[in-house]
Amino acid sequence: MILPIVAYGHPVLREPTVEVKPDQPGLQTLIANMWETMYQKGIGLGLAAPQVNQSLRLLVLDTHQVMERMTEEEKVESGWQDDPGLKAAILNPTILSMTGGEGVEEEGCLSLPKIRVDVARPLEIRLSFQDEQFNTYEKTFVGLTARALQHEIDHLEAKLIVDYLSPLKRKLMQRKLQDIVKGKVSAEYRMLFGS
């Protein structure tokens, strides 16, 4: 089932998330719905549970689809040649380390339609996480996958891309942000507004 995307201004996006436990009711259905929601009309690379109104440490991510479409030349130009991509549901992630310098890329967010922000992020992260069967892993991610994981984990920490803006840039964007809060924005997907 396709779920509505929670819009900027909804309190769930600023709430702390809780650890996902093996006895979490409806977990497999939620994960399936998150995949379906993310894949509708190809709208996203990742989706965090707070974006579908669930305060859980859960995200789904598919950067593999992007890496498969890129040529080797494009991968080298972007600096993503060492990134095989990832398609996974990630539960209870914790970033253990961030290395490799920083790169700046423009990012968008389903909860902030038509907003793009340049975000500086570490190029490599080491992550501890669990899969859907609650097996625990520690892995290092680079390239687009590292960036996308950091973006989605930010959601689990109640942080949004607009939090990376300077005070001046945020002030200049205030009208667009208020339009989203008030529901005066169009998107290619259903949205859930509210304060």
N, C-alpha and C positions, 0 to 999 in steps of 0.2 A: 504494500500500500504506500502510495506517495504521501509523504507528510508535509505540512506547511513549514516553511523556513521562518524561524524567529527573526524578526527585524530589529535593527539597532533601536535601542530605547526600551526594549522589553527587559524586565528585571532579571530573567533567567540568565542572560548573557553576562551579568556581573555577579552572579552567585558562585560561591565555592562549589566545586564538584566533589562527589563522594566516590570512594573506591567501589568498583564493581565486584560483587561477591558471587561465588558459584550458584547460590540459591536466588539470584536476582530474578524476580518474576518476569516472564516474557522476554528474556534476553535475546534468544535466537530470532524471535519475531522482530524485535527492535532493530537488530543488526540487519536483517533482510530488508526491512523497510528503509533503513538508512541507505543501503546500497541502491535500492530502487529510486529513492528520492534524489540521490547524488547523480545517478545516471540519466534522469529524465532530461531529455533534450541536450545531453552532454554538458550540463551546467557546471560541473565541478570536478576537481581532482581529489578533494577530501571533504569530509563532513564530520563535525564534532557533535556529540550528543546534546550539548546545550542549544545548538542551532535547530534541534527538533524538540525543544522544550523538555529535555531530560538532563538533570544536574548530575550526570555520571561521568566518570573518567573513561570515556569510550570514544573512539573515532574510527572511521573507515577511510582508507586512502588508496588511490590507484594512480600512481605516477607511471606505472608500467605502460599504460595505454599511450602516454605521450612519448616515452622513450622509443617505443616500437615504431612510431610514425616519423621520428627524426632520422635524417641521414647522418652518416658518420661525420661529415663535414659540419653539420649543424650542431652536433654534440660537442665537437671540438671548439667551435666558435663560442658556444654558451658556457664552456668549461664543465660540461656534464658527461664527458666521455667515460668517466669511471662509474657512472650511475646506471645500474641495470634496471632501475625502477622497482617499485614495490606495489603489490596489490594485497591488502590485508586489513582485517579488523584488528585494531590495537586496543587492548584493555590495560588500564592502570599504568600508563607510561610515566617514566621519570627520566629526565635528561641527566645523565651522569657526568658528561663533559662536552665542551664545545671547543673545537680547535680549527686550524686551517685558515685563520684570518677571517675577514668579513667580505661579503659581496652585497651589493645593493641591486635589488630587482623591484620592479613594480608588481604590487600584489592587489588583487581584488578579493572580495568576500561576499558570499551569498547573502549574509545578513545586512550588507551595506551595498545594495544595488547601485550601479553606475558610479561608485567611488573607487578610485585607484590611488594607491599610496606607495611611494618609494620606501622600502624597508631594508635596512642593513641587518644581515643575519650571518652568524658563523657558517662557514662552508662545510663543516663536518661536525656531526654530533654522535655521541655514544648514548644509546638508549637502553633502559631496562623496561621490559613490558611483558604482557601476557597475551596469548592468543585466545581464541574462542573456547578452547578446551582448558584454559587456565594453566597451560604450560608456560614457564617463565624463560625469557631469553635476554641476553645482552648482545646488542649488535651495533655496529658503526654504520652510519648512513652519510652519503655525500650528495652533492649536486642538488637537483630539483627535489629529490626525495627528502633530503635533510631540511631544505627550506619548507616544503609542504608539511612535514611533521612538526616543525617549530610553529608554523602558522596554526595548525589544528591544536597543538598542545597549549598554545596561548589561549585558545577558547576554553580549555579545561582550567586555566588559571584566571579566568574572567578578564582576559586582555584581548583587545581588538586592534586591528591595523591602525585605526585613527589615534591610538595611544602613542604611536611612534611619530606623530606629527609634532612639529615645533608649535609653541603656543600661537605664533602668528599665523601659520598655515591652518591650524585648527580653527582659529577665529574666522579666517577667510572661507572656510568650508562650513561654517555654522548653519547657514541657511539650508544647504543641501542635507545636512544631518537632521535638522529640525523637520524638514519635509518627510524624511524617512520615519521619524518618530510619530508624525501626524498621519502617516499612511498615504502621503501625497507623492507616491513613487510607483512607477510601473516596473514589473519584472516579468520574466518569462515563466515564472513559477508562482505557486500560491505562497502567500506570506502570512505570518501571524504577528499582528501589531498589538501593542498594549503596554500600559505602564502600571 
